[in-house]
Amino acid sequence: MTLYKAPLDDQRFALFDVLDAETVLTRLEGGEGHTRDLLDAVLEEAGKLSEQVLAPLNESGDAEGCHYDKASATVTTPKGFKEAFKAFAEGGWAGLTMPEKFGGQALPAVMGTATTELFQSGNLAWSLYPLLSEGACHAMELHGSEEQQHLYLKPIVEGRWTGTMCLTEPQAGSDLGLLKTRAEPDGQGAYRLTGTKIFISAGEHDLAENIVHLVLARLPDAPPGSRGISMFIVPKFKVRADGSLGERNRVSAGAIEHKMGLHGCSTCVMNFDGAEGYLIGQPNKGLAAMFTMMNAARLAVGVQGLALAERALQNSLNYARERLQGRALSGPRYPDKPADPLLVHPDVRRMLLTQRAIVEASRSLVLYAALQTDIEARAKDTAERQKAGELLAFLIPIAKGVVTELAQECVKEALQVYGGHGYIVENGMEQFVRDARIITLYEGTTGIQAADLLGRKILQLKGVGFRHFLAEIEAFCKTHAADESLRGFVGPLAAGIKTWGELTLQLAQRIQANPEELGAAANDYLYYSGYLTLGYFLARGAAAAQKSHVPAPLRQAKHDTAMFYFARILPRIHAHKAALEAGVATLPELA
Amino acid sequence: MTLYKAPLDDQRFALFDVLDAETVLTRLEGGEGHTRDLLDAVLEEAGKLSEQVLAPLNESGDAEGCHYDKASATVTTPKGFKEAFKAFAEGGWAGLTMPEKFGGQALPAVMGTATTELFQSGNLAWSLYPLLSEGACHAMELHGSEEQQHLYLKPIVEGRWTGTMCLTEPQAGSDLGLLKTRAEPDGQGAYRLTGTKIFISAGEHDLAENIVHLVLARLPDAPPGSRGISMFIVPKFKVRADGSLGERNRVSAGAIEHKMGLHGCSTCVMNFDGAEGYLIGQPNKGLAAMFTMMNAARLAVGVQGLALAERALQNSLNYARERLQGRALSGPRYPDKPADPLLVHPDVRRMLLTQRAIVEASRSLVLYAALQTDIEARAKDTAERQKAGELLAFLIPIAKGVVTELAQECVKEALQVYGGHGYIVENGMEQFVRDARIITLYEGTTGIQAADLLGRKILQLKGVGFRHFLAEIEAFCKTHAADESLRGFVGPLAAGIKTWGELTLQLAQRIQANPEELGAAANDYLYYSGYLTLGYFLARGAAAAQKSHVPAPLRQAKHDTAMFYFARILPRIHAHKAALEAGVATLPELA
């Protein structure tokens, strides 16, 4: 079985030393109680649940998978998943960040992100059930009527029910404007939904009494394309006014998908055969409503990359310590043993440090982004709220697109450290590679993230969030300009962001002349932005590690990780710069 | 089911236009008959076998896998594998490159490489059975006595038996010096072998009457480490002097591995319980004997990268043509359809061109390397033979290390083109990703290839092959210096190889001062070398496409692919240069 130990010290360092989360959070509206002591205690409990309940089910859940019974159209989840969900619900985790009026604990979003990392490291497949519920809750919190919130949101917060998001159809993936599911008024205030949705995570399962589907569909008079999409609540079991379960609704799983990984997560084809549904939010504004949850959903997928990479790193580091093979190049390091541990080989350390740098930088990035969510929602100052929202919008495609892509590299290197043993199922590393492969695809592929960053966040929104972020990095560089120990980071960072700004302007001009240039540059612009962003957070980590309370070995480790990154990973920006400057002429038409 | 069409035109272009293989081969000893007509006919037949027999079993073989029966210690291969092997044997493919005296067809090694690409694209898991046999044949051809060759080699060439290579043990992977399997003389000229081997591809199966294991083991008086290893022939069934099968030998499969992919290939734990074996070659020279086959084995694994990437490319290109999703950035290209095909998106073309460039360059590289095998074996001039051997030795770690690594990127991008549909088993793309993940591990991990390139081929052998290769590229650049249409390639190539030479010298000095620097630089040196090597072959492709008989669209395509590569892939050398110059100080010790 693979190891997993909740990386609480690393999380605390990122939260409290790098990001100063206690200061930020306690200044917010209603945040007086969000002290380090409280947050520490929450992390500790989440870590226990992940280590003791979720992590042990990760490999068994993958091996067993979900089972679909055609006759009853029901799905059985792997052994232990139901009990784990019960423990999760009883611990109050389902409503961690939800308002108290729905039975939630009203903790900051950043704590949702930090605990989600722990749960996802423990068991990514399992963690999708509550994650989808969280998305559905946010949608109902923002767009539902009071009655809808009472009937459908509260039971999810209490951990009795779960939720889904039903978007994709066979012909409508990235392009949701193509969706066809119809919603016809039933004359009594409700609607009859007919159509087929695919790739519906947690669409059917045995963890909860009821499932609340949030479904995108078209009203009869809806305009074509993405402006004619509305959102509906479609419960698996209809719900009586008193909250008790009524008859079975006409929505059911037609199949579950056979996937490369995430076998413990039931990914369903959902058939709506005149299912009863209730409009949520405004007619024809469903896509916009869905997109209000997109930041949270995409950030959570970025966290999945971090979570998988963290666990893969823990295991490959442990293997490199224990596996004896070969001798150090400068002579045996442990002459009394038959061979030296893998860790003596510089190239093995390169593979481990690559993972460590990406993991640590990614953690600071996603927690920073989550903090912006809290600031946007609850800062006392309007301007501060707005700025946080703009920063968040800018960082989301980076946190999703780049962290998930670099997570592929991390799990690949982790497996590679094992040599041939990495390919063997029982060693557990190949599961991380299989599980990770979905995260660059769902909630918007990397191409979609890249287009969002360059097309929407930079061009449409005139780079407002980008300018905040650049200013922040500039200020960091200025503050630490004279710091000898950060010299290797501040210089390249300052140079990098100068070029980043120039490239952005050049691209904007080029795209104005030919919109195809957007598609030709977006991917490399995303990576360019991502590598600088991660470098910034590692430099902040090295700076934060200088605080007097940080033990010397940790200080050294943070410095070393940043040094590794700046010397060996950040130079990739030069390759991406060349590629993004190459233009659409280098991507000729293909027959 | 995934598509596969044997890329015969691309193979012919690489062989005859880029590499001028007909001229090279017909000049060799015994090569008079190796005309283009003959070679074309061989390719055509191999293509048919792959398309019609092997390719249709690829997904079913993965789904079914191999089954191990504990009671009989036997392995059943997936449905159809046995019949496919029969067709392969009857077609004479088992002895394609083996001497006529053993029943082979004595075709050039380059034809073995070209047909192996086709078979591996069709069905990588299946193709490992004959591939391992080929390795065993080469070992017996080079090191076996005449009697051994007659008894054990000939039946494999005839396709009646298969062979294996038994190297790895639980504690001895990359470090074979640690192996423990013992071979005790039985007093009658034979030996009794005792020990456990793991990861033995094709170790047990139902495709053939007998299996000839080539086993590394220690004689009782052997010195410790890698200088005390001998090689033995251990047949599954003992063989009588007349070639008929005798009693069952005491070697058996104790289990088969559960692997990430290659499910159709039986990867066995082999138990030797006093199995009868026969020394092949000199005592204590087994490792050296095994290494004489290493070039061929590693090249074949490089070809696996090419083969998987080729098939993944064919499928993702087809999907991008057919899947309608979104609109072109500059306005609808097919306004009468509900959406434009994916191919209109520049970022999708980037993913496809990345694959195409790597596939085409890799194909030229592996065929070029294989041609050196032929020249080394059969050139009439001694100096020419030696030079070819030196070039080959230099290129092997690149052809293995870089082609297999970039194949990971290719299959990843191919899956990515499919979006979420790529994650679904039935679409077949995820199998390519799973199957591909082994090739950077077996026959020496990428780290081993990198150390071989920098440590052995550059430093120990004083870069003799490297200098031949540099001189060849320099000559190419000089020949085409004035060619306007190649300007974008010749300039960067000339600059790149100049830096390559300088970096190599600097590294040699630095490693002399501290051997740990070898391990710190090797991986990035491998990539640096690989990207330039692939660039050279794409530039040669663009130059070859100018020949008058090449149709204009093909000429344009070859130019476009090279242009894409030089603009968007080759700049990665700058990142690798920075990393390899960073030194071991940036890879600090890890606790």
Boltz contact constraints between the chains, C-beta under 6 A:
constraints:
  - contact:
      token1: [A, 173]
      token2: [B, 419]
      max_distance: 6.0
  - contact:
      token1: [A, 174]
      token2: [B, 325]
      max_distance: 6.0
  - contact:
      token1: [A, 175]
      token2: [B, 325]
      max_distance: 6.0
  - contact:
      token1: [A, 175]
      token2: [B, 326]
      max_distance: 6.0
  - contact:
      token1: [A, 175]
      token2: [B, 339]
      max_distance: 6.0
  - contact:
      token1: [A, 178]
      token2: [B, 338]
      max_distance: 6.0
  - contact:
      token1: [A, 199]
      token2: [B, 420]
      max_distance: 6.0
  - contact:
      token1: [A, 257]
      token2: [B, 424]
      max_distance: 6.0
  - contact:
      token1: [A, 258]
      token2: [B, 425]
      max_distance: 6.0
  - contact:
      token1: [A, 259]
      token2: [B, 423]
      max_distance: 6.0
  - contact:
      token1: [A, 260]
      token2: [B, 423]
      max_distance: 6.0
  - contact:
      token1: [A, 260]
      token2: [B, 430]
      max_distance: 6.0
  - contact:
      token1: [A, 325]
      token2: [B, 174]
      max_distance: 6.0
  - contact:
      token1: [A, 325]
      token2: [B, 175]
      max_distance: 6.0
  - contact:
      token1: [A, 326]
      token2: [B, 175]
      max_distance: 6.0
  - contact:
      token1: [A, 329]
      token2: [B, 515]
      max_distance: 6.0
  - contact:
      token1: [A, 329]
      token2: [B, 516]
      max_distance: 6.0
  - contact:
      token1: [A, 329]
      token2: [B, 518]
      max_distance: 6.0
  - contact:
      token1: [A, 329]
      token2: [B, 519]
      max_distance: 6.0
  - contact:
      token1: [A, 330]
      token2: [B, 515]
      max_distance: 6.0
  - contact:
      token1: [A, 330]
      token2: [B, 516]
      max_distance: 6.0
  - contact:
      token1: [A, 338]
      token2: [B, 178]
      max_distance: 6.0
  - contact:
      token1: [A, 339]
      token2: [B, 175]
      max_distance: 6.0
  - contact:
      token1: [A, 343]
      token2: [B, 590]
      max_distance: 6.0
  - contact:
      token1: [A, 345]
      token2: [B, 519]
      max_distance: 6.0
  - contact:
      token1: [A, 346]
      token2: [B, 516]
      max_distance: 6.0
  - contact:
      token1: [A, 346]
      token2: [B, 519]
      max_distance: 6.0
  - contact:
      token1: [A, 346]
      token2: [B, 520]
      max_distance: 6.0
  - contact:
      token1: [A, 346]
      token2: [B, 584]
      max_distance: 6.0
  - contact:
      token1: [A, 346]
      token2: [B, 587]
      max_distance: 6.0
  - contact:
      token1: [A, 347]
      token2: [B, 447]
      max_distance: 6.0
  - contact:
      token1: [A, 347]
      token2: [B, 519]
      max_distance: 6.0
  - contact:
      token1: [A, 347]
      token2: [B, 523]
      max_distance: 6.0
  - contact:
      token1: [A, 349]
      token2: [B, 587]
      max_distance: 6.0
  - contact:
      token1: [A, 349]
      token2: [B, 590]
      max_distance: 6.0
  - contact:
      token1: [A, 350]
      token2: [B, 587]
      max_distance: 6.0
  - contact:
      token1: [A, 419]
      token2: [B, 173]
      max_distance: 6.0
  - contact:
      token1: [A, 419]
      token2: [B, 441]
      max_distance: 6.0
  - contact:
      token1: [A, 419]
      token2: [B, 445]
      max_distance: 6.0
  - contact:
      token1: [A, 420]
      token2: [B, 199]
      max_distance: 6.0
  - contact:
      token1: [A, 420]
      token2: [B, 441]
      max_distance: 6.0
  - contact:
      token1: [A, 420]
      token2: [B, 442]
      max_distance: 6.0
  - contact:
      token1: [A, 423]
      token2: [B, 259]
      max_distance: 6.0
  - contact:
      token1: [A, 423]
      token2: [B, 260]
      max_distance: 6.0
  - contact:
      token1: [A, 423]
      token2: [B, 438]
      max_distance: 6.0
  - contact:
      token1: [A, 423]
      token2: [B, 441]
      max_distance: 6.0
  - contact:
      token1: [A, 424]
      token2: [B, 257]
      max_distance: 6.0
  - contact:
      token1: [A, 425]
      token2: [B, 258]
      max_distance: 6.0
  - contact:
      token1: [A, 430]
      token2: [B, 260]
      max_distance: 6.0
  - contact:
      token1: [A, 438]
      token2: [B, 423]
      max_distance: 6.0
  - contact:
      token1: [A, 441]
      token2: [B, 419]
      max_distance: 6.0
  - contact:
      token1: [A, 441]
      token2: [B, 420]
      max_distance: 6.0
  - contact:
      token1: [A, 441]
      token2: [B, 423]
      max_distance: 6.0
  - contact:
      token1: [A, 442]
      token2: [B, 420]
      max_distance: 6.0
  - contact:
      token1: [A, 445]
      token2: [B, 419]
      max_distance: 6.0
  - contact:
      token1: [A, 447]
      token2: [B, 347]
      max_distance: 6.0
  - contact:
      token1: [A, 515]
      token2: [B, 329]
      max_distance: 6.0
  - contact:
      token1: [A, 515]
      token2: [B, 330]
      max_distance: 6.0
  - contact:
      token1: [A, 516]
      token2: [B, 329]
      max_distance: 6.0
  - contact:
      token1: [A, 516]
      token2: [B, 330]
      max_distance: 6.0
  - contact:
      token1: [A, 516]
      token2: [B, 346]
      max_distance: 6.0
  - contact:
      token1: [A, 518]
      token2: [B, 329]
      max_distance: 6.0
  - contact:
      token1: [A, 519]
      token2: [B, 329]
      max_distance: 6.0
  - contact:
      token1: [A, 519]
      token2: [B, 345]
      max_distance: 6.0
  - contact:
      token1: [A, 519]
      token2: [B, 346]
      max_distance: 6.0
  - contact:
      token1: [A, 519]
      token2: [B, 347]
      max_distance: 6.0
  - contact:
      token1: [A, 520]
      token2: [B, 346]
      max_distance: 6.0
  - contact:
      token1: [A, 523]
      token2: [B, 347]
      max_distance: 6.0
  - contact:
      token1: [A, 560]
      token2: [B, 588]
      max_distance: 6.0
  - contact:
      token1: [A, 563]
      token2: [B, 586]
      max_distance: 6.0
  - contact:
      token1: [A, 564]
      token2: [B, 586]
      max_distance: 6.0
  - contact:
      token1: [A, 567]
      token2: [B, 582]
      max_distance: 6.0
  - contact:
      token1: [A, 567]
      token2: [B, 586]
      max_distance: 6.0
  - contact:
      token1: [A, 568]
      token2: [B, 579]
      max_distance: 6.0
  - contact:
      token1: [A, 568]
      token2: [B, 582]
      max_distance: 6.0
  - contact:
      token1: [A, 568]
      token2: [B, 586]
      max_distance: 6.0
  - contact:
      token1: [A, 571]
      token2: [B, 575]
      max_distance: 6.0
  - contact:
      token1: [A, 571]
      token2: [B, 578]
      max_distance: 6.0
  - contact:
      token1: [A, 572]
      token2: [B, 575]
      max_distance: 6.0
  - contact:
      token1: [A, 574]
      token2: [B, 574]
      max_distance: 6.0
  - contact:
      token1: [A, 574]
      token2: [B, 575]
      max_distance: 6.0
  - contact:
      token1: [A, 575]
      token2: [B, 571]
      max_distance: 6.0
  - contact:
      token1: [A, 575]
      token2: [B, 572]
      max_distance: 6.0
  - contact:
      token1: [A, 575]
      token2: [B, 574]
      max_distance: 6.0
  - contact:
      token1: [A, 575]
      token2: [B, 575]
      max_distance: 6.0
  - contact:
      token1: [A, 578]
      token2: [B, 571]
      max_distance: 6.0
  - contact:
      token1: [A, 579]
      token2: [B, 568]
      max_distance: 6.0
  - contact:
      token1: [A, 582]
      token2: [B, 567]
      max_distance: 6.0
  - contact:
      token1: [A, 582]
      token2: [B, 568]
      max_distance: 6.0
  - contact:
      token1: [A, 584]
      token2: [B, 346]
      max_distance: 6.0
  - contact:
      token1: [A, 586]
      token2: [B, 563]
      max_distance: 6.0
  - contact:
      token1: [A, 586]
      token2: [B, 564]
      max_distance: 6.0
  - contact:
      token1: [A, 586]
      token2: [B, 567]
      max_distance: 6.0
  - contact:
      token1: [A, 586]
      token2: [B, 568]
      max_distance: 6.0
  - contact:
      token1: [A, 587]
      token2: [B, 346]
      max_distance: 6.0
  - contact:
      token1: [A, 587]
      token2: [B, 349]
      max_distance: 6.0
  - contact:
      token1: [A, 587]
      token2: [B, 350]
      max_distance: 6.0
  - contact:
      token1: [A, 588]
      token2: [B, 560]
      max_distance: 6.0
  - contact:
      token1: [A, 590]
      token2: [B, 343]
      max_distance: 6.0
  - contact:
      token1: [A, 590]
      token2: [B, 349]
      max_distance: 6.0
